[in-house]
């Protein structure tokens, strides 16, 4: 299972949150971004329940104010290198 997650966090907390996110093995990519959201994540797990567990964990971080999760639909698109 693969999902992309957009995070909004308290102003100035981005670096601390990114440091915490780097410790989560299912988080495969992290990018700070500008705009409505502050951080962009790629999460990959072997089981469908894994995504839910990771998102629940992330949502418990005190400086994260909102999350928006987008689950990947397999068979539609993919890496342009494939």
Secondary structure, 3 states (H helix, E strand, C coil): CEEEEEEEECCCCHHHHHHHHCCCCCEEEEEECCCCCCEEEEEECCCHHHHHHHHHHHHCCCCEEEEEEEECCCCCCCCCCC
